[in-house]
């Protein structure tokens, strides 16, 4: 058996999505994760993970999953153990024989493209256990990334305080999303640049929760996400992402990445995900030359990511 799930990019709604703002996110074409499962001919269960640089993680479990017999990363092994024990509790028929799990990422796992969320989606697709149940007992977060991985489409995503029809329950909140046709006519003028810094999203979220977005800021982010979803012109896009940056800057009480590090750049720059690491977005054709001169060589044209 083999399954595939895409990675993700959150274009708007970072941080504020936790307080009910709509977020705009889309799957990454060509950058995802696969899961294959076959019978393990030896006693117990085996899990091996690969990325473009080769094998980066392995764990061996006892037949009942209660014991980690060997691993290259204990904390990672514990998370996998929790997930598989949860699946076994709800779907014991899947574990009548010992299993060999193999995952493979199409992207560098430091990029923040969704290695965890795509894994949740893969395990859900295989097992039939609801993805948000698996998220609840493992990685946490807003859940937007899992929704993208499950849908394989661009979405407007929101956490609601009230149950809606067919809405999954996640930590007593209700994720609601709308699939959208997200096609930016000017996508060849937008680039993603990796900063060569891996940001810890969980730590950044903890800081944010100490002083989260207020109702007015949440409403403003929602309006921006909705406008970006139907945006057709580059100058409007630049205006929207600049507004978004200023709102999040006010909430976090820290300067935007453009003001802090790239204030001489003529286009517009937006942080993606947790501020301070992973990818940034930049507009205009000058972006590749400008950022390569800054020593940032991982640059992806947005048109190559949109499905």
Secondary structure, DSSP 4 states (H G I P E B T S, - for coil): -EEEEEEEEEEE-TTGGGGT--EEEEEEEEEEEEEEEEE-SSSSEEEEEEETTEEEEEEEE-TTSS-EEEES-HHHHHHHHHHHHHHHHH-GGGGSS-EEEEEEESS-TTS-S-HHHHHHHHHHHHH---HHHHHHTTT-S-SHHHHHHHHTSEEEEEEESS--TTPPEETTEEEEEEEE----TTGGGEEEEE-S----HHHHHHHHHTT---HHHHHHHHHHHHHHHT---HHHHHHHHHHHHHHHHHHHTS--HHHHH-TT-SS-EEE-SSTTSSEEEEESTTHHHHHHHTT---EEEGGGT--
